[in-house]
Structures are given as C-alpha cells and as structure tokens.
Amino acid sequence: LTSSSFQEDCLQSHNYYRQLENKPPLQIRQDLVDFAQYRANSLSYYCSFNHDGNDGSGYGENLSGYKNCRDAVKQWYDEKINYTMPIFTMDTGHYTQ
C-alpha cells in the first residue's frame, strides 16, 4: 500500500469515477495510508479477509481481492446499478463508501 505507484493508481481510479458523479477529487492523506497499511498487515498476519467494523477508527473499509486498484475501484463503482437512495444496503455498500 505504501508504494507511490499503487497510491497514485488508487487515487486516479477513485477520482475518475468521482468526476463522473460530479464529486470533488480526493487527495492522498498519509494518516489514511498508514491506517490502511496497518489493516493490510493485520489481515495478512491473521490470514483473514474480513471487515473490522468495530475497530473504533471511524473509517469505512472496502476490501478487494484484485491485485490492482483500478480493477477494485471499478468493481465497487459497478454497484451503482443497484443504487436507488442514499442509504446503506449490502448491494451498494462499496459504491456508497
């Protein structure tokens, strides 16, 4: 997660889809990068692939098995087809994140 090319790929992918929705672009925040790396290390250590909704961080979390960010973000964006209102549903949880 800490490689600058991976971060840039993630940022560009997110901002591409945000632009389609007339949303402001995101910027890289080092505190979020550090927390994401911590979570990735923890998932790897415990051989786990589960959300941790009770970690107290206040951050949302999307997981993906794709090896590049572009494909992961596209998968999350593709949930838009199921989006009908601004509330959480299991079918749109990644899209609304």
N, C-alpha and C positions, 0 to 999 in steps of 0.2 A: 504493500500500500504506500510505501514511502518513496518509491521511485517517481521522479518528476514526470516521466513519460506516462506512467499509469495515471497519476493525478491529473495530468493535462487531458488525457483521453476521457477520463470520467467527467471532468469539467466541461469539455467541449460537447460531449454527448448529452449531458444534462441541459446545457444551455441551448443546444439545437432544439430540443423538444420544448423547452420553456419558451423559446422565441415563437414557436408555432402556436402557443397558447397565449401570446402577448403578456408573458410574465417577465419580470426583470431577471437579468443574468445573475448567476451565483458566482461567488469568489471562493477560492481556497482559504480555509481557516485552519491554521496549524493545530489548534486545540481539538478540532474535529478529526483531523488526520491522525493525531496521536491517539484519540479515543478509538477510532476505527481500527488502528493497528493493534491496540490493546485487545479489542474484541476478537480480531482475527487470530491473534496469538492464543487467546483463551480457547477459542473454538478448536484450533489445531491441537492444542495440548490435550484437551479432553475428547478429541475425535468426535466432535459434536457439530451439528448443523441446525441448531435451534435458536429461535429468537429468545432474547433475555429481556422480557418486558418488565421485570421487577428489579432492574439494576440500579434504579434511583437516579440515573443520569439526566432524565428528561429528554433524551434524544430518541428519535424514531430510528428504526433499523430495517433495512431491506437486505436480504441475503440472496446470493445467486451462485449457481454452480458454473456459470460461464467463466472462461479464463480471461476474457477481456471485458472492459467496462462498457464498451459500445453495445455489445450484444445484450448485456444485462439490462442496461437502461432502456433499450428498445423493448425488451420483454416486459418491463414494468410499464412502459408507456402504452403498450398494446392492450393493457387492461382498460384503457379509455372506452373501448367499445361497450363495456358493462357499466359505465359511469352514468348515473342519472340524477344524482343530487349530492350536495357537499356533506356527505356523512360517510363514516367508515363502513365498508362491507368487506367480506372475505374476497369478493371478486375484484375489488378495486383498491385494496389496501396499499399496494405498491404504487399505483398511479396517484393516489391522493397523498402519499407520503410527502 
